[in-house]
Amino acid sequence: MKSRGMKLSSILNTQEQFRQVYDRFQWGARPAYIQNVMDEFKRKHADQQAGSYQEQWDQVYTRIGELYHKGNEYRKVMLQELKERFTSFA
């Protein structure tokens, strides 16, 4: 089946318009408070070849798992973040 979709960059007139839309909608699969754990890890451990990288990586994923298993709060946060993103286009 042929796709009828167009790339967002071809619909918008300028690269600036594309950047504005992209920046407003940029969202990850994790709620921000959980994603912050990974973002901080990436800032502090840019060298993937470092000896302690894998150990630190495992600790980060353990921490993220703990945050997810603390309860259902992450679901509420994800829905709220998505709602904010979608309403920003209205």
C-alpha positions, 0 to 999 in steps of 0.5 A: 500500500502506498503511503499518503503521508508527507514529511513534516519538513516538506509541509512547513515553509522554513527550517525555523517553522520545522524547528519550532514544531519539533521543539514543541512536540519533542517527547520521549517514551519515559516521563521527564522525571524518569528520563532525567536519570538517563540524561544525567547518566549520559552527561556524566558518562560520555565515554562508552569505552570507560571501564566503569561504563557498563557498571554505571549503566546497570545502576541507571537501569536499576534506578529507572526500574525502581522509579517505574515500580514505585507505583502508577505515578509514571502513567499519570505523568505520561498522560499529563505530558502527552495532554500538554503536548497535544493541547499546545497545538490547538 
